Amino acid sequence: MKKLFLCISAVVFQTAFGQFSGNINYQNQVRYADTTINIAPPSPSDIVISIKGLANVKANQYVAIFSLTQVAETAEEVNELMDKRLTSSLAQIKLNKGVETYVDMISFVPVYQFSVEKKIFSKKTYNEVPTGFELKKNLHIKFSDPAQLNQLITILSGHEIYDLVRVDYFADNLETIKKDLMNKAKTTLQEKIKTYEALLGEFFATANKSINDGYKTILPVESYKSYEAYNSSTLALNKFANVNQANKSTTLYYQPVLDKEFDFVINPTIVEPVIQVIYEVKLVINKEKKMGSKDHKSYLLITPNGEMKELNMNSTP
């Protein structure tokens, strides 16, 4: 029996827009994308069909976390100073509509310094002695309008609260988005099965199949990358010259998962950090095994004497 192997590949066309690339191109990196598609040789018995979808989900709730540190000589004083900063801040924050707050206790520890013990006939001895206390707390602020974050920063900076630890994103419709991804993948999978049937001239309805799927959620806080934007001087300097190099500015940029490797994308155009939900389903079709079929058939013959003999109808003469 002759077996037909079909290997289908896609040609990737890439258009480069250098004028819109941004300062990240100052980095030492490869400028041209690898267009090689690694496709394994097809199996003579199994067909693996994979469908991968992406959904870009806009958040409707945010939680910002600010860190506070207070140091004082006594426990009473450090608590009093911390409470004063927090009470004033919370009073102003609660004037914003729909904002919720929570204060998280982090640590309360003594602060030590070295005290020198002088001796006449020996070296100096340095002893650690407690000189005060350090109190750390985190302020969690929930809000729904991204523009409110600027107002919160202005309020908190007025009370010497500057450390924005992170901002978490939340969406109430994630379960609905997951169902939409699954339904879209189901339709796309059925279309791809029909394409394979047409190409191979076979019908897979009675073939043995196995299927598996899974989700992955990527938050914006996981998608920020850093880079330095600068262009070094090409001036040839004498090796004995004194060179004072300037500090290079390091910044962050939002790098979402690109949609180039997906069969379909829900809400493909984004202008702000989003929650990205990935769904993938894999179907394995075994062409050789048919459901309900038997590889061997045998029959029993009863002779006039009552004896039973097995007849193998699959044997060749």
Helices and strands as residue ranges (DSSP letters): G 18-20, G 23-26, E 46-57, E 61-72, H 75-93, E 100-117, E 125-143, H 148-157, E 163-170, H 174-200, E 207-218, G 220-222, E 224-228, E 250-254, G 259-261, E 264-266, E 275-290, E 298-302, E 308-312
